[in-house]
Amino acid sequence: MVATLLALTCASPLFSPRPVSARVALKTREPSISTAKFVRRCSGKDGEEEVLLEGMPPEYYDDEWQARQREKTKELRRMQREEEEEEERKIEEYREIGTRLKEFPEQDLRKARKLVSSFITAAEEVEERIEQAAEKGQLDELVLMIIWNRLDLARRDDEKDAIRSLDLLYRRVETEILKRQASPAMKLLNDLLNMHDGFGDDAWLKDCRKRMAETFPREDPFSILMPPGFDIDMHQGLLRPPIETDNTLLRVDFVREVDALLQEVRIEEDEEAGKEGQGLDPEAIAIKLKQQEKKRTISQVEAILDLALNLKC
């Protein structure tokens, strides 16, 4: 009996729980799978260990990676500010474009916008529509400004097809307005240029010489003193006092105006010499074709001027 009690007394401490500190338990515990690949770092403050967040990639605890991320954030914010500033600039430009026409009456604006819209939707009939509008006196500065506003908006939005179409429309309307307001010399020059069929220059120059001989009055002293309708060769006709008119075009006036026009165009050519289109994109090709057409027209005007200088009236 005593032996049994001694045995029980000696065995009982084996089954009683012994107090174990939490720090010892943490040191002896096996690391879990989710955190075994991370190394604890000292935060540098009172020697405390940094708490690792479960599920975060290893780069999250890399100081260099964190610095790069901060730089990327700064760059993104800078780009965002630039985009916002660009958007504000565009809005201000659109607002400025919209205020260009404030000084014109609202009724005139509606008519001009309707006319421009009819030009844009006319397609192949646009030439006829422009000529009809010119004959009715509907083409003016306001129509040009509305086309220019639309062209300006298309350029800011980089709408290349609209830019080409509106640019051609603007130049065609401007040409029609200038033709209606042009001097007799410029009207004759325009008619002579339009007589070219695009093929033979010899036949065209022959027709130009005939047209000039019919247009310019004879330059001998006797013809200047005689009234229109008097036959100088036969010395027959009515001797009525000459009527003062402003429609008579002298050859010397024609030569002077055409020469001044050529001088102005040559100056523009020198300024645009370094702006030739490069590459094979549609815009560069359009610029090259426009420059070639301009040079061809200049050559034709030079031929007309030379013909007028040597014309014997």
C-alpha positions as CSV (number, residue, x, y, z in Angstrom):
1,M,0.0,0.0,0.0
2,V,2.8,2.4,0.9
3,A,4.7,1.4,-2.3
4,T,1.6,2.1,-4.3
5,L,1.2,5.6,-2.8
6,L,4.8,6.4,-3.4
7,A,4.5,5.3,-7.0
8,L,1.5,7.5,-7.5
9,T,3.2,10.4,-5.7
10,C,6.3,10.2,-7.9
11,A,4.2,9.7,-11.0
12,S,1.8,12.6,-10.5
13,P,4.2,15.4,-11.5
14,L,4.8,13.7,-14.8
15,F,1.1,14.3,-15.7
16,S,0.7,17.8,-14.3
17,P,1.1,20.8,-16.9
18,R,4.2,22.8,-16.5
19,P,4.1,26.6,-17.2
20,V,5.9,27.5,-20.5
21,S,6.5,31.2,-21.4
22,A,5.1,32.5,-24.7
23,R,8.5,33.6,-25.9
24,V,9.9,30.1,-25.5
25,A,6.9,28.7,-27.3
26,L,7.4,31.1,-30.2
27,K,11.1,30.2,-30.5
28,T,10.4,26.5,-30.5
29,R,7.4,26.6,-32.9
30,E,8.0,25.5,-36.5
31,P,7.5,28.4,-39.0
32,S,4.3,28.2,-41.1
33,I,4.4,27.6,-44.9
34,S,3.0,31.1,-45.7
35,T,5.8,33.0,-43.8
36,A,8.7,30.6,-44.0
37,K,10.1,32.3,-47.1
38,F,10.2,35.8,-45.5
39,V,12.9,37.0,-43.2
40,R,12.0,39.2,-40.4
41,R,13.7,42.6,-40.5
42,C,14.5,45.0,-37.7
43,S,12.5,48.2,-38.2
44,G,15.3,50.3,-36.6
45,K,13.0,51.6,-33.9
46,D,13.8,50.3,-30.4
47,G,14.8,47.1,-31.9
48,E,11.3,46.0,-32.7
49,E,10.7,43.4,-35.3
50,E,8.8,44.5,-38.5
51,V,5.5,42.7,-38.9
52,L,5.3,41.0,-42.3
53,L,2.0,41.1,-44.1
54,E,0.8,37.8,-45.3
55,G,0.3,37.5,-49.1
56,M,2.5,40.5,-50.0
57,P,5.2,39.9,-52.7
58,P,8.9,40.0,-51.6
59,E,9.4,43.3,-53.6
60,Y,7.2,45.0,-51.1
61,Y,9.9,44.7,-48.5
62,D,12.7,45.9,-50.9
63,D,13.7,49.6,-50.3
64,E,14.9,50.1,-53.8
65,W,11.6,48.7,-55.3
66,Q,9.7,51.0,-53.0
67,A,11.8,54.0,-54.2
68,R,11.1,53.1,-57.8
69,Q,7.4,52.9,-57.1
70,R,7.4,56.3,-55.6
71,E,9.2,57.7,-58.6
72,K,6.6,56.1,-60.9
73,T,3.9,57.6,-58.8
74,K,5.4,61.1,-59.1
75,E,5.8,60.6,-62.9
76,L,2.2,59.5,-63.3
77,R,1.0,62.5,-61.3
78,R,3.2,64.8,-63.4
79,M,1.7,63.4,-66.6
80,Q,-1.8,63.7,-65.2
81,R,-1.1,67.4,-64.4
82,E,0.2,68.0,-68.0
83,E,-2.9,66.3,-69.5
84,E,-5.2,68.5,-67.3
85,E,-3.3,71.6,-68.4
86,E,-3.5,70.5,-72.1
87,E,-7.2,69.9,-71.7
88,E,-7.7,73.4,-70.1
89,R,-5.6,74.9,-73.0
90,K,-7.8,73.2,-75.6
91,I,-11.0,74.3,-73.9
92,E,-9.7,77.9,-73.8
93,E,-8.8,77.7,-77.5
94,Y,-12.2,76.4,-78.4
95,R,-13.7,79.2,-76.3
96,E,-11.6,81.7,-78.2
97,I,-12.6,80.2,-81.5
98,G,-16.3,80.5,-80.5
99,T,-16.0,84.2,-79.7
100,R,-14.4,85.2,-83.0
101,L,-17.9,85.7,-84.6
102,K,-19.6,87.5,-81.7
103,E,-19.5,90.8,-83.5
104,F,-21.6,89.6,-86.4
105,P,-25.4,89.7,-86.3
106,E,-27.0,86.3,-85.4
107,Q,-29.2,86.3,-88.5
108,D,-26.1,86.8,-90.8
109,L,-24.3,84.0,-88.9
110,R,-27.2,81.6,-89.4
111,K,-27.3,82.3,-93.2
112,A,-23.5,82.0,-93.6
113,R,-23.4,78.7,-91.6
114,K,-26.2,77.3,-93.7
115,L,-24.4,78.3,-96.9
116,V,-21.1,76.7,-95.7
117,S,-23.0,73.5,-94.7
118,S,-24.4,73.4,-98.2
119,F,-20.9,73.6,-99.7
120,I,-19.7,70.7,-97.5
121,T,-22.6,68.4,-98.4
122,A,-22.6,69.4,-102.1
123,A,-19.8,66.8,-103.0
124,E,-19.3,67.0,-106.8
125,E,-21.6,70.0,-107.2
126,V,-19.6,72.2,-104.9
127,E,-18.1,74.2,-107.7
128,E,-21.5,75.0,-109.1
129,R,-22.8,75.9,-105.7
130,I,-19.9,78.3,-105.0
131,E,-20.4,80.1,-108.4
132,Q,-24.1,80.4,-107.8
133,A,-23.5,81.9,-104.4
134,A,-20.9,84.3,-105.9
135,E,-23.4,85.5,-108.5
136,K,-26.0,86.1,-105.8
137,G,-23.4,88.1,-103.7
138,Q,-23.5,85.6,-100.8
139,L,-19.7,85.1,-100.6
140,D,-18.1,87.5,-98.1
141,E,-15.7,87.7,-95.2
142,L,-18.1,86.0,-92.8
143,V,-18.3,82.9,-95.0
144,L,-14.6,82.7,-95.1
145,M,-14.3,83.1,-91.3
146,I,-16.8,80.3,-90.7
147,I,-14.9,77.9,-93.0
148,W,-11.6,79.0,-91.3
149,N,-13.1,78.3,-87.8
150,R,-14.1,74.8,-88.9
151,L,-10.6,74.3,-90.4
152,D,-9.0,75.5,-87.2
153,L,-11.0,73.0,-85.1
154,A,-10.2,70.2,-87.4
155,R,-6.5,71.0,-87.1
156,R,-6.6,71.0,-83.3
157,D,-8.4,67.7,-83.3
158,D,-6.0,66.3,-86.0
159,E,-8.8,65.3,-88.4
160,K,-6.7,64.9,-91.5
161,D,-9.5,64.2,-94.0
162,A,-11.5,67.2,-92.7
163,I,-8.4,69.4,-92.9
164,R,-7.8,68.6,-96.5
165,S,-11.5,69.1,-97.5
166,L,-11.9,72.4,-95.6
167,D,-8.6,73.7,-96.9
168,L,-9.6,73.1,-100.5
169,L,-13.0,74.7,-99.8
170,Y,-11.5,77.8,-98.1
171,R,-9.1,78.4,-101.0
172,R,-11.8,77.9,-103.6
173,V,-14.2,80.3,-101.9
174,E,-11.4,82.8,-101.4
175,T,-10.4,82.5,-105.1
176,E,-14.0,83.2,-106.1
177,I,-14.2,86.2,-103.9
178,L,-10.9,87.6,-105.1
179,K,-12.0,87.0,-108.7
180,R,-15.1,89.1,-108.2
181,Q,-13.2,91.8,-106.5
182,A,-10.1,91.6,-108.8
183,S,-8.9,94.4,-111.1
184,P,-9.4,94.0,-114.9
185,A,-5.7,92.9,-115.2
186,M,-6.1,90.1,-112.7
187,K,-9.4,89.0,-114.2
188,L,-7.8,88.8,-117.6
189,L,-4.9,86.8,-116.1
190,N,-7.3,84.4,-114.5
191,D,-9.2,83.9,-117.8
192,L,-5.9,83.3,-119.7
193,L,-4.8,80.7,-117.1
194,N,-8.2,78.9,-117.3
195,M,-7.8,78.7,-121.1
196,H,-5.0,76.1,-120.7
197,D,-6.3,72.6,-121.4
198,G,-3.5,70.9,-119.6
199,F,-1.8,69.6,-122.7
200,G,-0.2,71.7,-125.4
201,D,1.5,75.0,-124.5
202,D,1.9,76.3,-128.0
203,A,-1.8,76.2,-128.8
204,W,-2.6,77.8,-125.5
205,L,-0.1,80.7,-126.0
206,K,-1.5,81.2,-129.5
207,D,-5.0,81.6,-128.0
208,C,-3.6,83.9,-125.3
209,R,-2.0,86.1,-127.9
210,K,-5.3,86.4,-129.8
211,R,-7.2,87.2,-126.6
212,M,-4.7,89.9,-125.6
213,A,-4.8,91.5,-129.1
214,E,-8.6,91.7,-128.8
215,T,-8.5,93.1,-125.2
216,F,-5.7,95.7,-125.3
217,P,-6.4,98.9,-127.3
218,R,-4.1,99.8,-130.2
219,E,-1.2,101.8,-128.9
220,D,-0.4,104.1,-131.9
221,P,-1.1,107.8,-131.2
222,F,-3.9,108.0,-133.8
223,S,-5.9,105.2,-132.2
224,I,-5.6,106.8,-128.8
225,L,-7.2,110.0,-130.1
226,M,-10.0,108.3,-132.0
227,P,-13.2,107.2,-130.4
228,P,-14.3,103.5,-130.2
229,G,-15.9,102.3,-133.4
230,F,-13.7,104.4,-135.8
231,D,-12.0,102.3,-138.4
232,I,-8.3,103.5,-138.3
233,D,-7.3,101.6,-141.4
234,M,-10.2,102.9,-143.6
235,H,-10.5,106.2,-141.8
236,Q,-14.3,105.7,-141.5
237,G,-16.7,105.9,-138.7
238,L,-18.6,108.2,-136.4
239,L,-16.5,110.9,-134.7
240,R,-18.2,111.1,-131.3
241,P,-16.5,112.4,-128.2
242,P,-14.9,109.5,-126.3
243,I,-16.7,108.4,-123.2
244,E,-14.6,108.1,-120.1
245,T,-14.7,104.5,-118.9
246,D,-12.7,102.6,-116.3
247,N,-13.0,99.2,-118.1
248,T,-10.3,99.9,-120.6
249,L,-7.2,97.8,-119.9
250,L,-3.9,99.0,-121.2
251,R,-1.2,96.5,-122.0
252,V,1.3,98.5,-119.8
253,D,-1.1,98.2,-116.8
254,F,-1.5,94.5,-117.3
255,V,2.3,94.0,-117.5
256,R,2.8,96.1,-114.4
257,E,0.3,94.2,-112.2
258,V,1.3,90.8,-113.4
259,D,5.0,91.6,-112.7
260,A,4.1,92.8,-109.2
261,L,2.2,89.6,-108.6
262,L,5.1,87.5,-109.7
263,Q,7.5,89.4,-107.4
264,E,5.3,88.8,-104.4
265,V,4.9,85.1,-105.2
266,R,8.6,84.6,-105.6
267,I,9.2,86.1,-102.2
268,E,6.8,83.6,-100.7
269,E,8.5,80.8,-102.6
270,D,11.9,81.7,-101.1
271,E,10.3,81.7,-97.6
272,E,8.7,78.3,-98.1
273,A,11.8,76.7,-99.8
274,G,12.7,74.7,-96.7
275,K,9.2,73.5,-95.9
276,E,8.8,70.8,-98.6
277,G,6.9,67.7,-97.5
278,Q,9.0,64.7,-96.7
279,G,7.9,61.0,-96.7
280,L,5.1,59.2,-98.3
281,D,2.2,59.9,-95.9
282,P,-0.9,61.5,-97.4
283,E,-0.2,64.9,-95.9
284,A,3.4,65.0,-97.3
285,I,2.1,63.9,-100.7
286,A,-0.6,66.6,-100.7
287,I,2.0,69.3,-99.8
288,K,4.3,68.1,-102.7
289,L,1.4,68.2,-105.2
290,K,0.3,71.6,-104.0
291,Q,3.9,72.9,-104.5
292,Q,4.2,71.3,-107.9
293,E,0.9,72.9,-109.0
294,K,2.0,76.3,-107.7
295,K,5.3,76.1,-109.6
296,R,3.4,75.1,-112.8
297,T,1.1,78.1,-112.4
298,I,4.0,80.4,-111.8
299,S,5.7,79.2,-115.0
300,Q,2.4,79.8,-116.9
301,V,2.2,83.4,-115.5
302,E,5.8,84.0,-116.5
303,A,4.9,82.9,-120.1
304,I,1.9,85.2,-120.2
305,L,4.0,88.1,-119.0
306,D,6.7,87.5,-121.6
307,L,3.9,87.2,-124.3
308,A,2.4,90.6,-123.1
309,L,5.8,92.3,-123.2
310,N,6.5,91.3,-126.7
311,L,2.9,91.7,-128.0
312,K,2.6,94.2,-130.8
313,C,-0.8,96.0,-130.7
